[in-house]
Amino acid sequence: MGEPRLFDKLLIANRGEVALRILRSAKELGIQTIAIYSEADANSLVALLADEAICIGPPPSIQSYLNQDAIIAVALAKGAQAIHPGYGFLAENAKFADRCAEVGIKFIGPSGIAIATMGNKSAAREAAIRAGVPVVPGSEGDVKSIEEAKSFADEVGYPVLIKASSGGGGKGMRRVDTPDDLESQFNSAKAESAAAFGDDRVYLEKLLENVKHIEFQILCDSFGNGVSLFERDCSMQRRHQKLIEEAPSSVLTPQEREEMGRSALQLAHAVDYEGAGTVEFLYAGPGQYYFMEMNTRIQVEHPVTEIICGVDIVAEQIRIASGFPLSFTQEDLDQPRGHAFEFRINAEDSNHGFRPNPGTIIRFVVPGGYGVRVDTALTQGAQIPPFYDSMVAKLITFGATRAEALIRGRRALEEFIIEGVETTIPFHLRMLDEVALIDGTMTTDYVESHMS
């Protein structure tokens, strides 16, 4: 084998801010970019800035951003050596990763086998147990009958959580507080899982309450090297959808940070992981952490990690996929530098149940100044179509301390003007008045239990 070299041409199999994020890193690496877009995104900033832009199909995702045949055909026709899937759409599709490999295109991410293993929650749980990573008390594999479900729930005690084996984003997930509700929730979870993922398998876990959601960003190359880029606290969420993320966590000790990061890497190495990934834990208190799941892709909230580590995670993904070893070691990351928050700005009406609010942007003013970063593909006059996820921007603020990053977040949110659609900016400003966010004590159920 010769010396590794960066790809000449990269296809970006995504849209919106993450597609633009990938494009920028590729451009800085000197790589030509091919953007794909649906008819709804014909005038997008990504299509304008890419070296080449190809319409992939009509607006519905299944006919465009999920159309594997069309995407691979474009990549082959245009001479792309690699495909970056971003997050969502095909990013965690093991079959797509395998198809890319079959035609000689590098999928920027882990192997199809690693995606399939870690994407199936019960298989991921079993992998974590084998790797010696603590897990939440749960069923041994998939639960096939209501009788099995009842037996497990009686053994560990209520409440329990029914989870889709192939799930994500809270779909196919049901909380059960009493035996009377178990059968209906079990059937409901299976039905939703089948509709969302084409797979009705579920498993059960003991529901841990008053916990934090803490995830560790890892990077692994093809030479057996791996690094932990510390943690993010994603406890501020609603219906299992993250709203505000921060890095580092305000509750972990340096010893816990090191131990949990080591656990995350143990799991990654156990499945021969390559690229960027996130190992998610439930944190119940000092020394009490449990593996929840692994996301085998770049995360929406990766910017807060980039800021406290000084690492371009997307560029590192591309370098690893090109055959290079990691450009730094764990020793180079002695400790987090400062503190960062990310506020997800969605086109949603938070006064009416976070109802999606597509439309046309008639005024768009982005905040700036020291310690402020905005990741978005929006421009004034842009259309927010109703076909896709409602997130339209990410506001990231940085400070030498957590308090400084929060103060800067308020200032930046007050400067951020988006008119033409309702957004979650007013909601975030209300959140900043909550003591639990100010002092870092919020847990995963905080929004639903404290804010109407």
VENVEN-V724474 format. One record per residue. RES is the residue in one letter. SS is DSSP state (a for helix, b for strand, c for the rest). PHI is phi in whole degrees, 0 to 359 (NA if undefined). Layout:
BEGIN
<<RES,SS,PHI> <RES,SS,PHI>>
END
This chain:
BEGIN
<<M,c,NA> <G,c,277> <E,c,294> <P,c,293> <R,c,217> <L,c,295> <F,c,300> <D,c,277> <K,b,216> <L,b,231> <L,b,263> <I,b,260> <A,c,265> <N,c,196> <R,c,218> <G,a,65> <E,a,296> <V,a,289> <A,a,296> <L,a,292> <R,a,300> <I,a,295> <L,a,303> <R,a,295> <S,a,294> <A,a,299> <K,a,299> <E,a,293> <L,c,273> <G,c,80> <I,c,258> <Q,b,288> <T,b,241> <I,b,242> <A,b,261> <I,b,253> <Y,b,211> <S,b,274> <E,a,301> <A,a,287> <D,a,249> <A,c,300> <N,c,257> <S,c,288> <L,a,296> <V,a,296> <A,a,297> <L,a,289> <L,a,270> <A,c,291> <D,c,295> <E,b,221> <A,b,223> <I,b,235> <C,b,288> <I,b,260> <G,b,154> <P,c,294> <P,c,302> <P,c,304> <S,a,304> <I,a,298> <Q,a,260> <S,c,223> <Y,c,289> <L,c,252> <N,c,276> <Q,a,299> <D,a,301> <A,a,293> <I,a,295> <I,a,294> <A,a,298> <V,a,296> <A,a,300> <L,a,292> <A,a,294> <K,a,264> <G,c,76> <A,c,287> <Q,c,269> <A,b,211> <I,b,233> <H,b,257> <P,c,272> <G,c,65> <Y,c,230> <G,c,75> <F,c,47> <L,c,259> <A,c,298> <E,c,240> <N,c,259> <A,a,298> <K,a,295> <F,a,293> <A,a,300> <D,a,294> <R,a,295> <C,a,300> <A,a,298> <E,a,297> <V,c,259> <G,c,82> <I,c,253> <K,b,281> <F,b,277> <I,c,279> <G,c,165> <P,c,287> <S,c,291> <G,a,300> <I,a,295> <A,a,296> <I,a,298> <A,a,295> <T,a,294> <M,a,279> <G,a,282> <N,c,269> <K,a,297> <S,a,287> <A,a,292> <A,a,295> <R,a,298> <E,a,295> <A,a,296> <A,a,295> <I,a,298> <R,a,297> <A,c,277> <G,c,79> <V,c,264> <P,c,299> <V,b,233> <V,c,293> <P,c,308> <G,b,207> <S,c,291> <E,c,275> <G,c,80> <D,c,291> <V,c,262> <K,c,266> <S,c,216> <I,a,293> <E,a,294> <E,a,297> <A,a,298> <K,a,297> <S,a,298> <F,a,294> <A,a,297> <D,a,295> <E,a,289> <V,a,268> <G,c,90> <Y,c,277> <P,c,280> <V,b,235> <L,b,238> <I,b,268> <K,b,229> <A,b,292> <S,c,297> <S,c,254> <G,c,273> <G,c,178> <G,c,65> <G,c,86> <K,c,284> <G,c,72> <M,c,243> <R,b,222> <R,b,272> <V,b,232> <D,c,261> <T,c,221> <P,a,302> <D,a,296> <D,a,266> <L,a,297> <E,a,296> <S,a,295> <Q,a,289> <F,a,299> <N,a,293> <S,a,295> <A,a,297> <K,a,296> <A,a,294> <E,a,293> <S,a,297> <A,a,297> <A,a,290> <A,a,276> <F,a,236> <G,c,69> <D,c,207> <D,c,263> <R,c,289> <V,b,223> <Y,b,221> <L,b,240> <E,b,226> <K,b,293> <L,c,278> <L,c,270> <E,c,253> <N,c,55> <V,c,244> <K,b,258> <H,b,258> <I,b,237> <E,b,238> <F,b,248> <Q,b,277> <I,b,235> <L,b,226> <C,b,228> <D,c,257> <S,c,272> <F,c,254> <G,c,88> <N,c,272> <G,b,212> <V,b,225> <S,b,259> <L,b,263> <F,b,69> <E,b,242> <R,b,233> <D,b,263> <C,b,244> <S,b,287> <M,b,280> <Q,b,214> <R,b,224> <R,c,52> <H,c,67> <Q,b,254> <K,b,288> <L,b,246> <I,b,226> <E,b,236> <E,b,219> <A,b,214> <P,c,280> <S,c,288> <S,c,273> <V,c,250> <L,c,284> <T,c,276> <P,a,304> <Q,a,292> <E,a,294> <R,a,301> <E,a,293> <E,a,294> <M,a,290> <G,a,296> <R,a,294> <S,a,298> <A,a,300> <L,a,289> <Q,a,303> <L,a,293> <A,a,300> <H,a,294> <A,a,295> <V,c,248> <D,c,53> <Y,c,285> <E,c,227> <G,b,105> <A,b,269> <G,b,205> <T,b,228> <V,b,257> <E,b,256> <F,b,235> <L,b,263> <Y,b,245> <A,b,258> <G,b,147> <P,c,310> <G,c,77> <Q,b,247> <Y,b,225> <Y,b,221> <F,b,299> <M,b,249> <E,b,193> <M,b,235> <N,b,261> <T,c,266> <R,c,194> <I,c,291> <Q,c,260> <V,c,307> <E,c,269> <H,a,299> <P,a,301> <V,a,294> <T,a,289> <E,a,303> <I,a,290> <I,a,279> <C,a,249> <G,c,69> <V,c,234> <D,c,273> <I,a,294> <V,a,294> <A,a,299> <E,a,293> <Q,a,304> <I,a,295> <R,a,296> <I,a,299> <A,a,296> <S,c,283> <G,c,105> <F,c,272> <P,c,286> <L,c,307> <S,c,274> <F,c,207> <T,c,243> <Q,a,298> <E,a,295> <D,a,287> <L,c,251> <D,c,288> <Q,c,196> <P,c,299> <R,c,252> <G,c,75> <H,b,216> <A,b,222> <F,b,238> <E,b,236> <F,b,249> <R,b,280> <I,b,263> <N,b,251> <A,c,277> <E,b,220> <D,b,264> <S,a,289> <N,a,278> <H,a,227> <G,c,66> <F,c,58> <R,b,291> <P,b,306> <N,c,224> <P,c,293> <G,b,161> <T,b,251> <I,c,281> <I,c,260> <R,b,211> <F,b,216> <V,b,237> <V,c,265> <P,c,290> <G,c,212> <G,c,96> <Y,c,300> <G,c,76> <V,b,235> <R,b,228> <V,b,236> <D,b,257> <T,b,200> <A,c,249> <L,c,282> <T,c,221> <Q,c,299> <G,c,90> <A,c,291> <Q,b,266> <I,b,258> <P,c,285> <P,c,275> <F,c,271> <Y,c,233> <D,c,306> <S,c,274> <M,b,288> <V,b,241> <A,b,197> <K,b,232> <L,b,259> <I,b,242> <T,b,237> <F,b,232> <G,b,209> <A,c,294> <T,c,231> <R,a,298> <A,a,299> <E,a,294> <A,a,295> <L,a,290> <I,a,300> <R,a,294> <G,a,296> <R,a,297> <R,a,300> <A,a,290> <L,a,297> <E,a,292> <E,a,278> <F,c,283> <I,b,243> <I,b,230> <E,b,242> <G,c,117> <V,c,221> <E,c,285> <T,c,228> <T,c,271> <I,a,302> <P,a,301> <F,a,297> <H,a,299> <L,a,297> <R,a,293> <M,a,299> <L,c,291> <D,c,270> <E,c,280> <V,a,302> <A,a,298> <L,a,284> <I,a,299> <D,a,261> <G,c,81> <T,c,268> <M,c,300> <T,c,241> <T,c,295> <D,c,262> <Y,a,297> <V,a,300> <E,a,288> <S,a,269> <H,a,242> <M,c,237> <S,c,277>>
END
